[in-house]
Amino acid sequence: MGIGISSIRKYKLKNASVKRNLVEWVADPIRDGRYLRDKVVKFEDFEKICYLNSGQSSNVYLCKYKRNGKYYALKAVKKYWVYDERQFDHVQREMSVHLGLTQGAANLFRVFENHSYIYFVMEYCVLGDLKLLLLRNGRFPRQVLQYIIAGIVNGINYLHETRCIIHRHICASNVMLSATGHVKLIDFGNARSVSREQTHIKTVDKDVLGSFEYAAPELIPPSMKEILYEYKDTETHHSFPVDYWALGVLLFYMASRKFPYGKQENRHLSAQSVAKRVLEGKRKRLPLHISFYYRSSGLIELINGLLDPNPTTRWSCEEIKSCRFMASTNIDKHQNMNPPYLPKRRLVSGDSSSFGKLHRRAEPKDSRVLLTEEEFGYTYFTKIIEKEMHKISLVSPRPKTCDPVLNSLLTEQQNGDISEFGDDIRPEEWFKNATLHLEAKKKNLSKRLRSKVVPGE
């Protein structure tokens, strides 16, 4: 179990004199001598290559360690977020849980700090995350989908059976692919360690991070139920099955390019609407053509088993291993398996081409056919797919525009200076401003055309 921080230590953290020692204060009870063993590690030892991603409280950059010449993903967590939002437990779990993992997760090598940030030195996964691959390439072929599911199940089973850890934040953006094509889980800030005797945790309001798209019914907080149904709900508990529910949502999304209970970012749906659909079981049906696409009706059976509202009968690792859709894949030997794809070119460890500047703004594509080698970006081993690839020709989904204003903004962002953490301008802000500019130009053009129309013609 994670060790909490007393109110006295929280009070001391407010003092500016101890801001430099946040890692010491937060992680002192859980220190095992590994991540603070080399205390001379500092930010100046890293050469920042480029920006990779960002979250609510952190930015992630590709950096090169000057001492050994290797590349790492450097996650910079803002200290003022930890102070203002009282996220001590979140940072503590991120360090304590992640450091002890040896399988199925991206390696965490070091944690150090300066006056403004806490830095996590992590393994750099060259091929990016599932969200990026799905946005760029559309639906995966069957062999690739089976391999990715096997890797996620193998990682979840290791967390549950070996480490007694509930991840509680399985989603497309938290599943990475390494340079060898193996699946790696990240973001353990919301994970919880449990004992083998007491595996159930009381559900509280802070258990759901972000939206409710991947949240199981038992993970919906009591305050949300009180808002929806206007009555005070009794205490609910959750355990390991919440991770398999999230896997079912992710599998539905990978197969159909839609979320089974809706997407919270949709302007027509709110957090309450998504949570109500989850609680009432109003799930979308998987289109019939998906089964023909993957040549198996076992996919619907697997999704139905993972999205069972009853956590006691919900499918787990053993049921997934024996289902029809995963019958040809050995989940236990996933680490020793050759992936069904390889990079088209040999990616060096410092290559960041898999993390596109505008991948968060790219529109998803719903393709009903197999992807070509040029479109998916990998070379296949499977001969069955190779026979069908030459018959298909798809257009790249990358956003294109001939507007000079948008091009100038994007070019300026790509060539911009990111010399200091937190001072760079995020790509989504540039893209949003440019998009609003284009929409305004279209409205003005349509008004001009309507004013020139002669009545009666």
C-alpha positions in Angstrom: 0.0 0.0 0.0 1.2 3.6 -0.7 2.3 5.5 2.3 0.4 8.7 2.9 1.8 12.1 3.8 1.0 13.5 7.1 -0.6 17.0 7.5 2.7 18.2 9.2 4.7 17.3 6.1 2.1 18.8 3.8 2.4 22.1 5.8 6.1 22.0 5.5 5.9 21.6 1.7 4.3 25.0 1.5 7.5 26.6 2.7 9.7 27.8 -0.2 12.8 26.6 1.6 11.9 22.9 1.0 10.7 23.3 -2.6 13.9 21.9 -3.9 13.5 18.8 -1.9 10.0 17.7 -3.0 11.3 14.3 -4.1 13.0 13.8 -0.7 9.8 14.7 1.2 7.3 12.8 -1.0 9.4 9.7 -1.6 11.4 9.4 1.6 9.3 6.6 3.1 9.5 4.5 -0.1 13.1 5.1 -1.0 14.9 1.9 -2.0 18.2 3.6 -3.1 17.7 3.1 -6.9 16.3 6.2 -8.3 18.2 8.6 -6.0 21.4 6.6 -6.0 23.1 8.9 -8.5 22.4 12.3 -6.9 24.6 14.2 -9.4 22.0 13.7 -12.2 20.6 17.1 -13.2 18.7 18.7 -16.1 21.9 20.1 -17.6 23.1 16.5 -18.2 20.4 16.1 -20.8 20.2 17.6 -24.3 16.6 18.2 -25.3 15.8 17.0 -28.8 12.1 17.7 -29.3 8.7 17.9 -27.7 6.7 14.7 -27.6 3.5 15.1 -25.6 1.8 16.9 -22.7 -0.7 16.2 -20.0 -2.6 18.1 -17.3 0.4 18.6 -15.2 3.5 17.6 -17.2 5.3 17.8 -20.5 7.2 14.9 -22.1 10.4 15.5 -24.2 12.8 13.4 -26.1 16.3 14.0 -24.5 19.8 12.6 -25.0 21.8 11.8 -21.9 25.2 13.4 -22.5 27.2 10.9 -20.4 26.2 7.8 -22.3 24.7 9.1 -25.5 21.4 7.3 -25.1 18.0 8.7 -25.6 15.2 8.9 -23.0 11.7 10.2 -22.6 12.0 13.0 -19.9 8.7 13.7 -18.2 8.7 17.1 -16.4 6.0 17.4 -13.7 5.2 21.0 -12.6 5.7 21.5 -8.9 3.1 24.2 -8.5 0.5 21.7 -9.7 1.6 19.4 -6.9 1.3 22.2 -4.3 -1.9 23.8 -5.5 -3.9 20.6 -6.3 -2.5 18.6 -3.4 -1.4 15.8 -5.7 1.2 14.4 -3.3 -0.3 10.9 -3.4 -0.4 11.0 -7.2 3.3 11.8 -7.5 4.2 9.3 -4.8 2.3 6.4 -6.5 3.9 7.4 -9.8 7.4 6.8 -8.3 6.7 3.9 -5.9 4.6 1.8 -8.2 6.5 2.4 -11.4 10.0 1.8 -10.1 9.3 -1.7 -9.0 8.0 -3.0 -12.3 10.1 -5.2 -14.5 7.7 -6.5 -17.1 4.9 -5.0 -19.3 5.8 -1.4 -18.5 8.1 1.3 -19.8 11.2 1.3 -17.6 11.6 4.2 -15.2 15.4 4.8 -14.6 15.7 7.9 -12.5 13.7 10.6 -10.7 15.4 14.0 -9.9 14.3 17.6 -9.5 15.1 21.2 -9.7 13.3 24.3 -8.3 10.3 24.1 -10.6 10.0 20.5 -11.9 10.2 16.9 -10.9 11.8 14.9 -13.8 11.1 11.2 -14.6 13.7 9.6 -16.8 11.8 6.9 -18.7 12.3 4.5 -21.5 11.8 6.1 -24.9 9.2 4.1 -26.9 10.1 4.9 -30.5 6.9 3.8 -32.2 4.6 6.0 -30.1 1.3 5.2 -28.5 -1.9 3.5 -29.7 -3.8 6.7 -30.0 -1.3 8.1 -32.4 -1.2 4.9 -34.5 -5.0 4.7 -34.7 -5.4 8.4 -35.7 -2.8 8.0 -38.4 -3.6 4.6 -39.8 -7.1 3.7 -39.1 -8.1 0.1 -38.1 -5.4 -2.5 -37.4 -5.2 -5.8 -39.3 -6.3 -8.9 -37.3 -2.7 -10.2 -36.6 -1.7 -6.8 -35.3 -4.8 -6.4 -33.2 -4.3 -9.9 -31.6 -0.7 -9.1 -30.8 -1.5 -5.8 -29.2 -4.3 -7.4 -27.1 -1.9 -10.1 -26.0 0.7 -7.6 -24.9 -1.9 -5.5 -22.9 -3.3 -8.7 -21.2 0.2 -9.9 -20.4 1.0 -6.6 -18.7 -2.3 -6.4 -16.8 -1.9 -10.0 -15.6 1.6 -9.2 -14.4 0.3 -6.2 -12.4 -2.5 -8.2 -10.9 -1.0 -11.6 -10.1 2.6 -10.7 -9.4 2.5 -7.1 -8.1 -1.1 -6.8 -6.7 -1.5 -3.5 -8.5 -4.6 -2.1 -10.1 -3.7 0.3 -13.0 -7.1 2.1 -13.2 -6.1 4.2 -16.2 -5.8 1.8 -19.2 -6.4 3.8 -22.4 -5.1 4.3 -25.9 -2.7 7.0 -24.9 -1.2 5.0 -22.1 -0.2 2.0 -24.3 3.2 2.5 -26.0 5.1 0.4 -28.5 8.8 0.1 -28.1 11.4 0.0 -30.9 11.1 -3.8 -31.0 7.3 -3.6 -31.3 6.5 -4.8 -27.8 3.7 -3.3 -25.8 4.5 -1.1 -22.8 2.2 0.4 -20.2 2.8 3.9 -18.8 1.2 6.4 -16.4 0.9 4.8 -13.0 -0.1 7.9 -11.2 -3.6 6.5 -10.6 -2.5 3.0 -9.8 -3.2 1.4 -6.4 -1.4 -1.4 -4.6 -3.6 -3.8 -2.7 -2.9 -6.7 -0.4 -3.7 -10.3 -1.4 -6.2 -10.5 1.5 -8.0 -7.3 0.8 -8.2 -6.7 -3.0 -11.2 -4.3 -3.0 -10.9 -0.5 -2.8 -13.5 2.0 -1.8 -14.5 4.1 -4.7 -14.0 7.9 -4.2 -14.3 10.9 -6.4 -10.7 11.1 -7.4 -10.5 7.5 -8.8 -11.5 8.6 -12.4 -8.9 10.5 -14.3 -10.2 12.8 -17.0 -13.3 11.4 -18.8 -15.5 8.4 -18.1 -15.0 6.7 -21.4 -12.9 3.9 -20.0 -14.4 3.9 -16.5 -16.2 0.7 -15.3 -19.6 1.0 -13.6 -18.1 0.3 -10.2 -15.6 3.0 -10.7 -18.2 5.8 -11.2 -17.8 8.0 -8.1 -20.8 8.3 -5.7 -21.0 12.1 -6.3 -21.7 11.5 -10.0 -24.4 9.0 -9.1 -26.0 11.5 -6.7 -26.1 14.1 -9.5 -27.6 11.7 -12.0 -30.2 10.0 -9.8 -30.7 12.5 -7.0 -30.1 10.1 -4.2 -27.1 9.3 -2.0 -25.6 6.1 -3.2 -24.2 3.5 -0.8 -20.5 2.8 -0.7 -19.1 1.0 -3.7 -15.8 -0.9 -4.1 -13.7 -1.8 -7.1 -10.9 -4.2 -7.8 -8.9 -5.8 -10.6 -11.8 -6.2 -13.1 -11.8 -2.4 -13.8 -8.7 -2.9 -15.9 -10.3 -5.6 -18.0 -13.3 -3.3 -18.5 -11.0 -0.6 -19.8 -9.4 -3.2 -22.1 -12.8 -4.0 -23.5 -13.5 -0.3 -24.3 -10.1 0.0 -25.9 -10.7 -3.1 -28.0 -14.1 -1.8 -29.1 -12.4 1.5 -30.1 -9.6 -0.2 -32.0 -12.0 -2.3 -33.9 -14.8 0.2 -34.7 -13.0 3.6 -34.3 -15.8 4.6 -31.8 -16.3 4.4 -28.1 -19.0 2.0 -26.9 -20.6 4.6 -24.5 -19.7 7.8 -26.3 -16.8 10.2 -26.2 -16.9 12.9 -23.6 -15.1 15.4 -25.8 -18.0 15.3 -28.2 -20.0 18.6 -28.0 -23.3 16.7 -27.7 -22.1 14.6 -24.7 -21.1 15.6 -21.2 -19.4 13.7 -18.5 -22.8 13.0 -16.9 -24.2 11.6 -20.1 -21.3 9.2 -20.6 -21.4 8.1 -17.0 -25.2 7.5 -17.2 -24.8 5.4 -20.3 -22.2 3.3 -18.5 -24.4 2.8 -15.4 -27.5 2.0 -17.5 -25.6 -0.3 -19.9 -26.6 1.7 -23.1 -23.8 0.4 -25.2 -23.4 0.8 -29.0 -23.5 -2.4 -31.0 -20.4 -3.4 -32.9 -21.1 -3.1 -36.6 -21.6 -6.5 -38.4 -19.0 -5.7 -41.0 -16.3 -5.6 -38.3 -16.7 -9.4 -37.8 -16.2 -9.9 -41.6 -13.3 -7.6 -41.6 -11.5 -9.6 -38.9 -12.8 -13.0 -40.2 -14.0 -14.0 -36.8 -17.2 -13.7 -34.7 -15.1 -14.3 -31.6 -14.3 -10.6 -31.5 -17.9 -9.7 -30.5 -17.8 -12.5 -27.9 -14.6 -11.1 -26.4 -15.9 -7.6 -26.2 -19.2 -8.7 -24.6 -17.2 -10.7 -22.0 -14.9 -7.8 -21.1 -17.8 -5.2 -21.0 -19.9 -7.3 -18.6 -21.4 -4.9 -16.0 -21.1 -7.5 -13.3 -17.4 -7.5 -12.1 -17.7 -11.0 -10.7 -18.6 -12.6 -14.1 -16.4 -10.2 -16.2 -13.8 -11.9 -18.3 -10.2 -12.0 -17.0 -6.9 -13.3 -18.3 -7.9 -17.0 -18.3 -11.1 -16.4 -20.3 -9.3 -14.2 -22.8 -6.6 -16.9 -23.4 -9.3 -19.5 -24.2 -11.6 -17.4 -26.4 -11.9 -18.0 -30.1 -10.5 -14.7 -31.2 -7.2 -15.2 -29.3 -6.9 -19.0 -29.8 -4.0 -18.6 -32.3 -2.0 -16.3 -29.9 0.1 -17.4 -27.0 -0.3 -14.6 -24.4 2.1 -16.1 -21.9 5.0 -15.9 -24.4 4.3 -12.4 -25.6 7.7 -11.1 -24.6 9.4 -13.8 -26.8 7.2 -13.3 -29.8 8.2 -11.6 -33.0 5.7 -8.8 -33.7 3.6 -9.1 -36.9 5.1 -5.8 -38.1 8.5 -4.1 -38.3 9.3 -0.4 -39.0 9.6 0.3 -42.7 13.0 1.8 -42.0 15.4 1.1 -39.1 14.5 3.7 -36.5 17.3 5.0 -34.5 16.8 5.4 -30.8 16.5 9.1 -31.1 14.0 9.2 -34.0 10.8 11.2 -33.1 8.9 10.8 -36.4 6.4 8.5 -34.7 5.2 11.5 -32.6 3.6 13.8 -35.2 3.3 17.5 -34.4 -0.4 17.4 -35.2 -1.3 13.9 -34.3 -3.8 15.0 -31.6 -5.7 17.0 -34.2 -5.8 14.4 -36.9 -9.2 13.1 -37.8 -9.8 9.3 -37.3 -10.4 7.3 -40.4 -12.9 4.4 -40.6 -11.6 2.1 -43.2 -13.3 -1.2 -44.0 -10.3 -2.7 -45.9 -6.8 -3.8 -45.0 -4.2 -1.2 -44.8 -1.3 -0.9 -47.2 2.3 -1.0 -46.2 2.6 2.7 -47.1 -0.5 3.6 -45.0 0.2 1.5 -41.9 3.9 2.2 -41.9 5.2 -1.3 -41.3 6.4 -4.3 -43.1 4.4 -7.5 -42.5 5.6 -11.0 -41.9 2.2 -12.6 -42.6 1.8 -13.9 -46.1 -2.0 -13.8 -46.0 -1.9 -10.0 -45.6 0.8 -9.6 -48.2 -1.5 -11.1 -50.9 -4.2 -8.5 -50.3 -2.0 -5.4 -49.7 -1.2 -4.9 -53.4 -4.9 -4.7 -54.2 -5.5 -1.6 -52.0 -4.6 2.0 -52.4 -5.6 4.5 -49.7 -5.1 8.2 -49.3 -3.0 9.4 -46.4 -5.2 10.9 -43.6 -2.6 13.6 -42.7 -4.3 17.0 -42.7 -3.3 19.1 -45.7 -4.1 22.7 -46.5 -3.0 25.3 -49.0 -3.9 28.3 -46.8 -0.7 30.4 -46.3 -1.7 31.6 -42.8 -2.0 28.1 -41.5 1.2 26.9 -43.2 3.1 29.8 -41.7 1.8 29.1 -38.3 2.7 25.4 -38.5 6.1 26.1 -39.9 6.8 28.6 -37.2 5.8 26.1 -34.5 8.0 23.4 -36.0 11.0 25.7 -36.1 10.2 27.3 -32.7 12.6 27.5 -29.8 11.8 25.0 -26.9 14.9 25.8 -24.9 13.1 25.8 -21.5 10.5 23.4 -20.1 7.0 25.0 -20.0 7.9 28.0 -22.1 7.2 26.5 -25.5 3.9 27.1 -27.3 1.9 23.9 -27.7 1.0 22.7 -31.2 -2.7 22.4 -30.4 -2.9 26.1 -29.5 -1.4 27.1 -32.9 -3.6 24.7 -34.7 -6.7 26.0 -32.9 -6.0 29.6 -33.7 -5.3 28.8 -37.3 -8.5 26.7 -37.6 -10.6 29.6 -36.1 -8.9 31.9 -38.6 -9.9 29.7 -41.5 -13.5 29.3 -40.3 -13.8 33.1 -40.1 -12.5 33.5 -43.6 -15.0 30.9 -44.9 -17.9 32.7 -43.2 -16.9 36.1 -44.7 -16.6 34.5 -48.2 -20.1 32.9 -48.0 -21.6 36.3 -46.9 -20.0 37.9 -50.0 -21.3 35.3 -52.3 -24.9 35.6 -50.9 -24.7 39.4 -51.3 -23.9 39.1 -55.0 -26.9 36.8 -55.8 -29.6 38.6 -57.8 -33.1 37.8 -56.5 -35.3 35.9 -59.0 -32.5 34.2 -60.8 
